[in-house]
Amino acid sequence: MKHITEARVEDAVLDWLGQLGHEMVCWPDLVPDGAAQERDSFEQVDLTGRPRDAAHRLSNIERG
């Protein structure tokens, strides 16, 4: 029997989310001047753009 490890759980969750259409972005890309910048500074801890975009998509689905 294989042991359950954090890495196995993480891989399973990332696979499942990928099947649902989510995209993984590595944190270095989200920092200021990163490839997919979502922070104005390193002091900014919240990434408001993603939840806002997701809520917008969900509201459009409900109206659809």
C-alpha atoms as one frame of an Amber mdcrd trajectory, in Angstrom:
protein
   0.000   0.000   0.000   1.298   3.464  -0.883   1.636   5.994   1.893  -0.368
   9.178   1.712   2.005  12.100   1.559   1.511  15.829   1.144   2.993  15.585
  -2.357   0.506  12.876  -3.401  -2.432  14.897  -2.077  -1.168  18.048  -3.779
  -0.692  16.231  -7.098  -4.188  14.723  -6.875  -5.797  18.089  -6.108  -3.895
  19.858  -8.889  -4.897  17.131 -11.339  -8.551  17.367 -10.261  -8.571  21.166
 -10.528  -6.930  20.916 -13.956  -9.704  18.607 -15.105 -12.193  21.240 -13.968
 -10.478  23.792 -16.179  -8.348  25.602 -13.618  -4.834  26.679 -14.523  -1.874
  26.513 -12.177   0.337  29.582 -11.996   3.609  29.539 -10.080   4.054  32.253
  -7.487   7.139  33.863  -9.113   4.920  34.775 -12.068   2.440  36.622  -9.809
   4.936  38.991  -8.202   5.518  42.562  -9.367   7.175  42.459 -12.786   6.299
  38.741 -13.095   4.935  37.129 -16.255   1.370  37.155 -14.854   1.673  40.037
 -12.377  -1.190  40.176  -9.904   0.482  42.188  -7.152   1.501  45.805  -7.088
   4.097  45.113  -4.389   5.420  42.281  -2.233   3.498  43.757   0.699   0.175
  43.051  -1.056  -0.988  39.696   0.285  -4.382  39.398  -1.386  -4.861  38.509
  -5.018  -8.237  40.130  -5.597  -8.220  39.756  -9.365  -8.706  35.987  -9.451
 -11.682  35.805  -7.053 -13.295  38.819  -8.761 -12.890  37.226 -12.210 -14.239
  33.901 -10.943 -17.280  35.581  -9.379 -17.929  37.397 -12.648 -17.748  34.136
 -14.625 -20.088  32.436 -12.161 -22.624  35.249 -12.327 -22.641  34.995 -16.109
 -23.233  31.232 -15.938 -26.236  31.715 -13.642 -27.780  34.247 -16.045 -26.982
  32.095 -19.093
